[in-house]
Structures are given as structure tokens and as C-alpha cells.
């Protein structure tokens, strides 16, 4: 059985009824669904470094613009059609502390499979969040 370690970031801004969460869609592949930042932890990479790397690659936000609120959850799951692989999902809650716009495009620059993809990022009210791709919303109640 293969284990793939993953990170997932719930990045919020605002408080109480005004709280929003950062989500994105792949501009050229909307069928991939609405997502939050996250991805695979590379070999010999620290969990926290993977978290901030994935956030920056997918959204363009930097570590200095974020405040870590805590580790929300960890869950092992089997990805669709892959019973020989377990994904260990480590979910974190972060608060956006920087100045920013409500929507923007970010082109991924990495050595991974997402290189060159353009992600359309936007803030959505947490209480109006639609279903996220790949059950990424599984722990959303911990930030509400």
C-alpha cells in the first residue's frame, strides 16, 4: 500500500458572518471543480514547508500574508479508482492578513504537473460555500 502525504489550506479572512474562504478554479479546466490550495508533500519536505509552497504556487500569496491558526484535521482516504494508494490529508486553517483584491488569476510556476496552469482565485462567504472537489470541504465546520 502506497501512502501519499497531502496538505490542504483553508485560508479565511473576516470574522463571524463576514468570514470568507479562498477558493480557486482552473481557468482552462473548470471541470476540475472548485478547490482550496493544497497538494502533495515532496520527499524530505517538512509538512509546514509543503503547506506554504502549495499556497504560493496556486494562489501567489506569501507566508508573510498569512497567520497560521492551527491544524484542523487529518484524514486518510482512498482516491477515486485507486485502492492501492492512501492519501494522508493534513488540513490547516490560516487567516489572510494582507491587503488584496477579491479575485485574481495566478499562473503556476513549478516543476510539478501544475506548471503553467492558471488558477482563478476568489473569496467566497464560508456559509455559502458550494461543494468542493475531492471532498476538500470535509472539515469546513472547524473554521465556522
C-alpha positions in Angstrom: 0.0 0.0 0.0 1.4 3.4 -1.0 0.9 6.4 1.2 0.8 9.9 -0.3 1.1 12.7 2.2 -1.0 15.8 1.3 -1.6 19.3 2.7 -4.8 21.4 2.4 -5.3 25.0 3.3 -8.4 26.7 4.5 -7.5 30.4 4.2 -10.0 32.8 5.6 -10.5 36.5 6.0 -13.0 38.4 8.0 -14.9 37.4 11.1 -18.2 35.7 12.0 -20.9 36.4 9.4 -18.4 38.2 7.2 -15.9 35.3 7.1 -14.8 34.3 3.6 -12.6 31.5 2.3 -10.2 31.5 -0.5 -11.0 29.1 -3.4 -9.9 28.7 -7.0 -10.9 27.1 -10.3 -8.5 26.0 -13.0 -9.1 28.6 -15.7 -8.8 26.2 -18.6 -10.2 23.1 -16.8 -13.3 24.2 -14.9 -14.4 20.5 -14.8 -11.7 20.0 -12.1 -14.1 21.9 -9.8 -13.8 24.4 -7.1 -10.8 23.8 -4.8 -8.7 25.2 -1.9 -4.9 25.3 -2.1 -3.2 22.0 -1.4 -1.1 19.2 -2.8 1.5 16.5 -2.2 4.3 16.8 0.3 7.5 16.2 -1.6 10.1 13.7 -0.3 12.2 15.1 2.6 9.9 18.2 2.7 8.6 19.4 6.0 4.8 19.5 6.4 4.7 23.2 7.1 7.0 24.0 4.1 4.8 22.0 1.8 1.8 23.9 3.0 3.3 27.3 2.2 4.8 26.1 -1.0 1.4 24.9 -2.3 -0.3 28.1 -1.2 2.2 30.3 -3.0 2.3 28.1 -6.2 -1.5 28.0 -6.5 -2.6 31.5 -5.3 0.5 33.7 -5.3 0.0 34.5 -1.6 3.2 34.6 0.5 3.8 33.2 4.0 4.1 36.8 5.4 0.5 37.5 4.4 -0.8 34.6 6.4 -1.3 33.7 10.1 -1.4 30.0 10.9 -4.4 29.4 13.2 -3.9 25.6 13.6 -4.1 22.2 12.1 -7.7 21.4 11.5 -7.9 17.7 10.7 -6.1 14.7 9.4 -7.8 12.0 7.4 -6.7 9.1 5.4 -8.7 8.4 2.3 -8.6 6.4 -0.9 -8.6 8.5 -4.1 -11.2 7.5 -6.8 -10.3 4.2 -8.5 -7.0 3.7 -6.5 -7.5 1.2 -3.7 -3.7 0.7 -3.6 -3.0 4.3 -2.5 -3.9 6.0 0.7 -3.8 9.8 0.8 -3.0 11.3 4.2 -4.6 14.7 4.2 -3.4 17.3 6.7 -5.8 20.2 6.8 -4.7 23.6 8.1 -6.6 26.9 8.9 -4.8 30.1 8.1 -6.0 33.7 8.3 -5.2 36.2 5.5 -3.6 39.3 7.0 -2.5 41.1 3.8 -4.2 43.6 1.6 -5.8 42.1 -1.5 -8.4 42.1 -4.2 -11.5 39.9 -4.3 -10.5 38.0 -7.4 -7.3 37.4 -9.3 -5.6 34.9 -11.7 -2.4 33.2 -10.7 -0.1 31.2 -13.1 1.6 28.3 -11.5 5.4 28.2 -11.9 6.7 24.9 -10.5 8.5 21.7 -11.6 5.3 19.8 -10.9 2.3 18.8 -13.0 0.5 22.1 -12.4 3.3 24.2 -14.1 1.7 26.7 -16.5 -1.8 26.2 -15.2 -3.8 29.4 -14.5 -5.9 29.4 -11.3 -8.7 31.9 -10.9 -8.7 32.7 -7.1 -11.6 34.4 -5.3 -13.1 34.8 -1.8 -16.4 33.2 -1.1 -18.6 33.5 2.0 -17.9 30.4 4.1 -21.7 30.0 4.8 -22.4 30.0 1.0 -19.6 27.7 0.0 -20.7 25.1 -2.6 -19.3 21.6 -2.6 -15.5 21.5 -3.2 -13.7 19.0 -5.5 -12.3 15.8 -3.9 -14.1 16.3 -0.6 -11.9 19.2 0.2 -14.7 20.7 2.3 -14.7 17.7 4.7 -13.6 19.7 7.7 -15.1 23.1 6.9 -17.2 23.1 10.1 -14.0 23.6 12.1 -13.5 27.1 10.8 -17.0 28.3 11.0 
